[in-house]
Amino acid sequence: MDARQLKYFLAVVDTGSVHRAAEQLFVAQPSVSQSLRTLERDLGSLLFHRTGRRLVLTAAGHALVAPAREVMRGLELARATVEAVDGLLGGELVIASMPSQSVSPLTDLIAAFAAANPLVRISVRAASTPADVGKTLTTGDAELGVVAASPTAAVLPGLEASHLETQRFALLARDDAALPTADPVRPAELAGAALIVGQQGTGMRRVADAVLREAPGSRFAVEVEHREAVLPLVLAGVGIAVVSDSWRALAKAAGAAVRALACPDALAVSLVHRPGRLSPAAAAFRDLAVSR
């Protein structure tokens, strides 16, 4: 068994087929097939059931996934640690973030980190919910994650977390005339409002559901999975958006009207990662985030 075999095995697991794995790895398809056969022979077990063009993990294959990911993470950590002996002179840091938190606080954190470590390439992976962030970290597709959840909710099991900030909720509209004059606005004052809301399972949607219950005649005009569409929809006059405070600065800069929403709900924003040693870049980012 060698690292290349494990790398090819995990590529097939993640893509579901030898063909797509070969495309992802930029190698010939026979190379991936031969690597899998060799790995199965060395282990003495079939790793996949072959059903037409699809490959489905056997019990032995499922058992190999987690140890294989640990091996690959260990190799990546070893390489990054050696490269950082003379400082963070390169490498890549991958962060999974929920959409609103990628606006804030992640933008400011990345700006500060990039200023101090300009040669480290940063990749931000989109994750709609805390569970999505957790899955991305578990599979090794990202090393750090930024999540937002109710302050009373448990941190994602199996992950270590550092609290970054607490965010309240706000309302966005095309202009001041579209919002009540009060600041903060009570949900009952939004009677008859057309609301732009996030998808199920998010803090934005939870608060929007509460507004809908308390504001007579209000309705959901648009449900948005692509969070980047929220502000354009507001500016187009489609409705009033229920968002986290992270949107305030961006919305004001775009010319939207902003009001605080009077509600008891809030979001606890945390930086999360798998237990164990982090790469030098991830450790430096975590330390910067916590210090700020």
Secondary structure, 3 states (H helix, E strand, C coil): CCHHHHHHHHHHHHHCCHHHHHHHHCCCHHHHHHHHHHHHHHHCCCCEEEECCEEEECHHHHHHHHHHHHHHHHHHHHHHHHHCCCCCCCCEEEEEECHHHHHCCHHHHHHHHHHHCCCCEEEEEECCCHHHHHHHHHCCCCCEEEEEECCCCCCCCCCEEEEEEEECEEEEECCHHHCCCCCCECHHHHCCCEEEEECCCCHHHHHHHHHHHHCCCCEEEEEECCHHHHHHHHHCCCCEEEEEHHHHHHHHHCCCEEEEECCCCCEEEEEEECCCCCCHHHHHHHHHHHHC
